[in-house]
C-alpha cells in the first residue's frame, strides 16, 4: 500500500464531498440549529399545554351523599367542579338512595393490623372489573363531558359522623390526560380531608398526635444532581448520536460507490495504476471524515444547548467534559459504521440499489443500540464485546459515572477489532471487479465466495446466514408445539427451522 496514493484519493474525494454547500449545511449548520429549536419548541409547547390543563377546571360527578365537611374542602379549591348525580342512570340512583348498591372498594390487607393511610393507588383491575357502577361510570366518561366520577358508598356520611371507616371510589379514564388530572385533584382533596379527620378524632379522644399513623417512612434521594442529569442523558443521547453519525455516513458512502457507477467514473479510477485496497482506504477515510465531522458537530451543539438549559434551571449541574468523552467514543463508532456502509453501498448497481441496501443496514445497526434506554442494562464483560452496543453503553456509563477502567479497555479493544474487520470487508468489496462495475451477483460474490464451487467448503458467512435463517424460522415456528402438541410440534420445528435451511 502506498500512502501518497491513499492521500491523493482521500483529498480528491473529500474536496468533492465538502464542496457541496448543502452537505456542509447538513453536517454543521443543521445540528447547531436543530437542537436549540427542538428543545425550546418542545419545552414551550409542553409548558403551554400544562398551563392550559392546569387552568382547566375538572368536571367531576358525585354519585352518593356528600358530607357537608367534605363539601367544604372541595369548595376551598377552584380546580374541581362537583356535579351531584350527573349522568347516573335512574335505576342505579334509586339503588344508591335505598342502600342496595355496594360499589367495589379495595379492602385493606387483613391480618397485619395496619390501616390504610392517605391516598390509594389506582386499581390495576379497574378496566377488567364488571359491575353496574363500573359499566355506568364507563359510559358516562366516554361522553367526554365528565373527567371523573366520585362514588360514595351508601352510609358514607354516617360513617364519617360516627368515626367509622368511610369508603369511596374515583373512576377515571387513564387514556385521557384531563381525566388523570381530575383523579389526582380529587385524591389530593380527599386525602387532605382524611388527615383533618384523623387529627380531629385524635384530639376528641385525647390521643397523641400520630397515634393512628404509627409509623412514617421517607425516601431520600442521595444521587447528586450531576448524576441524575447524566442518567437521563445516558438513556437517550448515545442512541441519538450514533443515529446521527450513521445517517451522515450513509449518503457519502452511496455517492462514492454507487454514485460513481451512475456517473461511469469508477472505470476510470480502476484503470489508474492504483491498488483496489488503496481506493477503498481513500474512499473510506472520506466517508469517515464526513461522519466524524457530523458527530462532533452534533455533540458540540447538544453540549452548548444542554449547558444553556441546565444553567437556567440552577439546581442541576452538567459537565461539558462528559460530552467531550462521549465524542471520543464516537471515533470508533463512526470508523466501524463508515467502513461497513462503504462495503454495503459498493454492492449496489446504482444509487437506488445502494439506498435499498443501506436502509435495512442502518436499522440493523441503530436498533440494537436502543438498549441504553432499558433500565438495568450496563456495561459488563459480556456487553463490552457486543459491536456498537458496547460503545453506546460506554457512553451511558460516562454520563452516569459507572465506568471501570478494565471494561473501558476491553470495550475499546473490541471496537478497534470490529472496525478493522469492517475495513477488511470494504477492501474485499473493492477487490472484485464484478462488484465495482455494477455486475450482478455482487452480494453472493462478496459473502459466499467459493460456496458453490465443487470441492470447496462453505465459508463462515454461509454459516452465519444459515444461523440467522434458522433463528427466524424457530421464532415463527415456536407456536407449533402449542397448536399441534409437543411431539409433532417439536419434530416439525426441528426439521423446518434447523434441517431444511442447512
C-alpha positions in Angstrom: 0.0 0.0 0.0 1.3 3.4 -1.0 0.4 6.2 1.4 0.7 9.0 -1.1 -1.9 7.3 -3.4 -4.3 6.9 -0.5 -3.7 10.6 0.5 -4.4 11.7 -3.1 -7.6 9.8 -3.4 -8.7 11.0 0.1 -8.0 14.7 -0.7 -9.8 14.4 -4.0 -12.9 12.7 -2.6 -13.0 14.9 0.5 -12.8 18.1 -1.6 -15.7 16.9 -3.8 -17.7 15.9 -0.7 -17.3 19.2 1.1 -17.6 21.3 -2.0 -21.4 21.0 -1.9 -22.9 23.7 0.3 -25.9 21.5 1.1 -23.6 18.9 2.5 -21.9 21.5 4.8 -25.3 22.8 5.8 -26.5 19.4 6.8 -23.2 18.4 8.6 -22.6 21.5 10.6 -25.4 24.0 10.2 -28.3 21.7 10.9 -27.0 20.4 14.3 -26.3 23.9 15.5 -29.9 24.9 14.7 -31.8 21.7 15.3 -31.1 21.0 19.0 -31.9 24.6 20.3 -35.1 24.7 18.2 -36.1 21.2 19.2 -35.6 21.8 23.0 -37.0 25.3 23.0 -40.0 24.2 20.9 -40.8 21.1 22.9 -40.4 22.9 26.2 -42.6 25.8 25.1 -45.3 23.5 23.8 -45.2 21.4 27.0 -45.4 24.4 29.3 -48.2 25.9 27.3 -50.2 22.7 27.3 -49.5 22.1 31.0 -50.6 25.7 31.9 -53.8 25.3 29.9 -54.6 22.0 31.6 -53.8 23.5 35.0 -56.2 26.4 34.4 -59.0 24.0 33.3 -61.5 23.1 36.0 -62.0 19.3 36.3 -65.6 18.3 35.9 -66.4 15.5 38.4 -69.7 13.8 39.1 -70.6 12.7 42.6 -72.7 9.6 43.0 -73.8 9.4 46.6 -74.4 11.7 49.6 -71.5 14.1 50.1 -70.9 15.1 53.7 -71.0 18.8 54.4 -67.5 18.8 55.8 -66.1 17.2 52.6 -68.1 19.6 50.6 -66.3 22.5 52.4 -62.9 21.0 51.5 -63.9 20.9 47.8 -65.3 24.4 47.9 -61.8 25.6 49.1 -60.3 24.7 45.7 -61.3 26.2 42.3 -59.8 23.2 40.4 -62.8 20.8 40.8 -66.4 21.4 39.9 -68.7 18.8 41.5 -72.0 17.7 39.8 -74.2 15.7 42.1 -75.8 12.6 40.5 -74.8 13.7 37.0 -75.0 11.1 34.2 -76.2 8.3 36.6 -79.0 6.0 35.4 -82.2 6.5 37.3 -82.4 2.9 38.4 -78.9 3.0 39.7 -79.5 6.2 41.6 -82.5 4.5 43.2 -80.3 1.7 44.4 -77.9 4.2 45.9 -80.6 6.1 47.7 -82.1 2.9 49.1 -78.7 1.4 50.1 -79.0 -1.6 47.9 -75.8 -0.9 45.9 -72.3 -1.7 47.0 -69.7 -0.1 44.8 -66.5 -2.3 44.6 -63.9 -0.9 47.0 -60.5 -2.3 47.6 -60.4 -3.7 51.1 -57.4 -3.2 53.4 -55.0 -6.1 53.9 -56.2 -8.4 56.6 -54.2 -9.9 59.4 -51.3 -7.5 59.6 -53.0 -4.9 61.8 -52.1 -2.0 59.5 -54.6 0.7 58.4 -54.7 2.2 55.0 -53.2 5.7 55.2 -53.6 8.6 52.8 -54.0 8.2 49.1 -54.8 4.9 47.4 -53.0 3.6 44.4 -55.0 3.3 41.2 -56.6 -0.1 40.9 -55.0 -2.2 38.2 -58.1 -4.3 37.8 -60.5 -1.3 37.2 -60.6 -1.9 33.5 -61.5 -5.5 33.9 -64.0 -5.2 36.8 -67.6 -5.7 35.8 -70.4 -4.2 38.0 -73.4 -1.9 37.4 -71.5 1.0 38.8 -68.4 0.4 36.7 -70.4 0.0 33.5 -72.4 3.1 34.2 -69.2 5.1 35.0 -67.5 3.9 31.8 -70.4 5.0 29.7 -70.6 8.4 31.5 -66.9 9.1 31.0 -66.9 8.0 27.3 -69.1 11.0 26.6 -66.3 13.4 27.4 -68.4 15.8 29.5 -67.1 14.4 32.8 -63.4 14.0 33.7 -64.1 11.7 36.7 -66.7 10.3 39.0 -66.5 10.2 42.8 -68.6 7.3 44.0 -69.5 7.3 47.7 -70.7 4.1 49.3 -74.2 4.3 50.9 -73.8 5.3 54.5 -70.6 7.2 53.8 -71.7 10.4 55.6 -73.0 8.4 58.6 -69.7 6.5 58.8 -67.7 9.8 58.9 -70.0 11.3 61.5 -69.8 8.2 63.7 -66.0 8.0 63.5 -66.1 4.8 61.4 -64.4 4.0 58.0 -65.9 5.7 55.0 -65.1 4.2 51.6 -65.3 5.8 48.2 -64.1 5.2 44.6 -62.7 7.5 42.0 -63.5 6.4 38.4 -61.3 7.9 35.7 -60.0 7.2 32.2 -56.3 6.8 32.2 -56.1 7.4 28.4 -57.4 11.0 28.8 -54.9 13.4 30.5 -57.8 15.5 31.8 -59.3 12.5 33.5 -56.0 11.5 35.0 -55.5 15.1 36.3 -59.1 15.0 37.8 -58.2 11.8 39.7 -55.1 13.5 41.2 -57.1 16.5 42.2 -59.9 14.5 43.8 -57.4 12.3 45.7 -55.5 15.3 47.0 -58.6 16.9 48.3 -59.9 13.7 49.9 -56.5 12.9 51.3 -56.3 16.4 52.9 -59.8 15.8 54.3 -58.8 12.5 55.7 -55.8 13.9 57.5 -58.0 16.5 59.1 -60.5 13.8 60.2 -57.7 11.8 61.8 -56.4 14.8 63.7 -59.9 15.7 64.8 -60.6 12.2 66.1 -57.2 12.0 67.9 -58.0 15.4 69.6 -61.5 14.2 70.6 -60.1 11.2 72.4 -57.1 12.9 73.8 -54.7 10.7 71.8 -51.2 11.8 71.0 -50.6 13.2 67.5 -49.6 10.5 65.1 -51.4 7.7 67.0 -53.3 6.4 64.0 -50.3 6.7 61.7 -48.0 4.6 64.0 -45.1 4.7 61.5 -43.7 7.1 59.0 -41.0 6.4 56.4 -39.5 8.8 54.0 -37.3 8.1 51.0 -34.3 10.4 50.4 -32.6 10.5 47.0 -28.9 10.9 47.6 -27.9 10.8 44.0 -26.0 14.1 43.1 -27.6 16.5 40.6 -24.9 15.8 38.0 -25.5 12.0 38.3 -29.2 12.5 37.9 -28.7 14.6 34.8 -26.2 12.0 33.5 -28.7 9.2 34.0 -31.3 11.0 31.8 -28.7 11.8 29.2 -27.3 8.4 29.2 -30.6 6.9 28.3 -31.2 8.7 25.0 -28.1 10.7 24.0 -25.9 7.8 22.9 -28.6 6.4 20.6 -29.2 9.9 19.2 -25.5 10.5 18.5 -25.0 7.1 16.9 -28.0 7.5 14.7 -26.9 10.9 13.5 -23.4 9.7 12.8 -24.8 6.7 10.8 -27.1 8.9 8.8 -24.3 11.3 7.9 -22.1 8.4 6.7 -24.8 6.9 4.5 -25.1 9.4 1.7 -21.3 9.9 1.2 -20.9 6.1 1.1 -23.6 5.9 -1.7 -22.1 8.8 -3.6 -18.5 7.4 -3.6 -19.5 3.9 -4.7 -22.9 3.6 -6.5 -22.8 7.2 -7.4 -19.6 6.7 -9.4 -21.2 3.8 -11.1 -24.0 6.0 -12.2 -21.6 8.7 -13.5 -19.4 6.0 -15.1 -16.3 7.3 -13.3 -15.5 4.1 -11.4 -14.0 2.6 -14.6 -11.6 5.5 -15.0 -10.4 5.1 -11.4 -9.9 1.3 -11.9 -7.7 2.0 -15.0 -5.3 4.0 -12.9 -2.2 2.3 -11.6 -3.5 2.0 -8.1 -4.4 -1.0 -5.9 -8.0 -1.6 -5.0 -7.2 -1.5 -1.4 -5.8 2.0 -1.8 -9.0 3.1 -3.5 -11.1 1.5 -0.7 -8.9 3.1 2.0 -9.0 6.6 0.4 -12.8 6.5 0.0 -13.2 5.1 3.5 -11.2 7.9 5.0 -13.5 10.4 3.2 -16.7 8.8 4.5 -15.2 8.5 8.0 -14.2 12.2 8.0 -17.6 13.4 6.9 -19.3 11.2 9.5 -16.8 12.3 12.2 -17.4 16.0 11.4 -21.2 15.4 11.7 -20.8 13.5 15.0 -18.6 16.2 16.6 -20.9 19.0 15.3 -23.9 17.2 16.9 -22.0 16.7 20.2 -20.9 20.3 20.3 -24.3 21.6 19.5 -26.0 19.4 22.1 -23.4 20.3 24.8 -24.0 24.0 24.2 -27.8 23.7 24.2 -27.9 21.5 27.2 -25.4 23.6 29.1 -27.6 26.7 28.5 -30.7 24.9 29.6 -29.2 23.4 32.7 -27.7 26.8 33.7 -31.2 28.4 33.6 -32.5 25.7 35.9 -30.0 26.3 38.6 -30.5 23.3 40.8 -29.0 20.9 38.3 -25.4 20.6 37.1 -23.8 19.3 33.9 -20.2 18.9 32.9 -19.3 19.5 29.2 -16.3 17.2 29.8 -18.7 14.3 29.8 -19.9 15.1 26.3 -16.3 15.5 25.2 -15.5 12.0 26.4 -18.7 10.7 24.7 -17.5 12.4 21.5 -14.2 10.4 21.8 -16.3 7.2 21.8 -17.8 8.2 18.5 -14.4 7.9 16.8 -14.5 4.1 16.7 -18.3 4.2 16.2 -18.0 6.2 13.0 -15.0 4.2 12.0 -17.0 0.9 12.0 -20.1 2.4 10.5 -18.3 4.1 7.7 -16.4 1.0 6.6 -19.5 -1.2 6.8 -21.6 1.4 4.8 -18.9 1.7 2.2 -18.8 -2.1 1.7 -22.6 -2.4 1.5 -23.0 0.6 -0.8 -20.5 -0.9 -3.2 -22.8 -3.9 -3.7 -25.5 -1.7 -5.3 -25.6 -1.5 -9.1 -26.8 2.2 -8.8 -27.6 4.8 -6.2 -31.2 3.5 -5.8 -29.9 0.0 -5.3 -27.4 1.1 -2.7 -30.0 3.0 -0.8 -32.2 -0.1 -0.6 -29.2 -2.0 0.8 -28.2 0.7 3.3 -31.7 1.4 4.7 -32.0 -2.0 6.5 -28.3 -1.9 7.4 -28.9 1.4 9.1 -31.9 -0.1 11.1 -29.9 -3.2 11.9 -27.1 -1.0 13.4 -29.1 1.6 15.2 -31.9 -0.6 16.6 -29.6 -2.7 19.0 -28.1 0.5 20.4 -31.5 1.3 21.9 -30.6 -1.0 24.8 -29.2 2.1 26.5 -32.8 3.2 27.2 -33.5 -0.1 29.1 -33.1 0.2 32.9 -30.5 -2.1 34.4 -28.5 -2.7 31.2 -25.0 -1.6 32.0 -21.5 -2.3 30.6 -20.1 -5.6 31.7 -17.7 -8.2 30.5 -20.2 -9.6 28.0 -21.8 -6.4 26.7 -18.3 -5.0 26.2 -17.8 -7.4 23.3 -21.1 -6.6 21.5 -20.4 -4.5 18.4 -21.6 -0.8 18.7 -23.7 -1.7 21.8 -20.5 -1.7 23.8 -19.7 1.8 22.8 -23.2 3.2 23.4 -23.2 1.5 26.9 -19.7 3.0 27.5 -21.1 6.5 26.7 -24.0 5.8 29.0 -21.5 4.8 31.7 -19.6 8.0 31.2 -22.7 10.1 31.7 -23.7 8.2 34.9 -20.2 7.8 36.2 -20.3 4.0 36.2 -17.1 3.1 34.2 -14.5 0.6 35.3 -11.0 1.1 33.6 -10.8 -2.6 32.7 -14.2 -2.5 30.9 -13.2 0.6 29.1 -10.0 -1.0 27.7 -12.0 -4.1 26.8 -14.6 -2.1 25.0 -12.1 0.0 23.1 -10.1 -3.1 22.1 -13.2 -4.9 20.8 -14.3 -1.7 19.0 -10.9 -1.5 17.2 -11.2 -5.1 16.2 -14.7 -4.7 14.8 -13.6 -1.5 12.9 -10.7 -3.3 11.3 -12.9 -6.2 10.2 -15.3 -3.7 8.7 -12.4 -2.1 6.8 -11.3 -5.5 5.5 -14.9 -6.2 4.3 -14.8 -2.9 2.4 -11.4 -3.7 0.9 -12.7 -7.1 -0.2 -15.7 -5.4 -1.9 -13.3 -3.1 -3.8 -11.1 -6.0 -4.8 -13.8 -7.6 -7.0 -14.5 -6.0 -10.4 -17.9 -7.6 -10.8 -19.0 -5.6 -7.7 -17.3 -2.3 -8.7 -18.5 -2.4 -12.3 -22.2 -2.9 -11.3 -22.5 -6.6 -12.3 -25.0 -9.0 -10.9 -24.2 -11.4 -8.1 -22.2 -8.9 -6.1 -23.5 -9.9 -2.7 -23.1 -13.5 -3.5 -19.5 -13.0 -4.7 -18.7 -11.0 -1.6 -20.2 -13.2 1.1 -20.4 -16.6 -0.5 -17.2 -16.8 -2.4 -16.4 -20.4 -3.2 -19.6 -21.7 -1.7 -20.9 -23.1 -5.0 -17.6 -24.4 -6.2 -17.1 -28.2 -6.1 -14.6 -29.3 -3.6 -14.5 -26.1 -1.6 -16.3 -26.0 1.8 -18.7 -23.1 2.6 -17.1 -20.0 4.2 -18.1 -18.6 7.6 -20.6 -16.2 6.1 -22.7 -19.2 4.9 -22.8 -20.4 8.5 -23.8 -17.0 9.8 -26.6 -16.6 7.3 -27.9 -20.1 7.9 -27.8 -19.5 11.6 -29.8 -16.3 11.2 -32.4 -18.0 9.0 -32.7 -20.9 11.5 -33.2 -18.4 14.3 -36.0 -16.6 12.5 -37.7 -19.8 11.5 -37.5 -21.1 15.1 -39.1 -17.9 16.3 -42.1 -18.1 14.0 -42.4 -21.9 14.5 -42.4 -21.7 18.3 -46.2 -21.8 18.3 -46.3 -25.3 16.7 -45.9 -27.3 20.0 -48.8 -25.3 21.4 -51.1 -26.0 18.4 -50.1 -29.5 17.4 -48.9 -30.9 20.6 -45.3 -31.3 21.9 -44.2 -34.4 19.8 -45.4 -33.3 16.4 -44.6 -29.6 17.0 -41.0 -30.3 18.1 -40.4 -32.6 15.1 -41.8 -30.0 12.6 -39.8 -27.2 14.2 -36.6 -29.2 14.2 -37.0 -30.1 10.6 -38.3 -26.9 9.3 -36.2 -24.5 11.3 -32.9 -26.3 11.5 -32.6 -29.1 9.0 -34.1 -27.6 5.8 -32.3 -24.2 5.9 -29.0 -26.0 6.2 
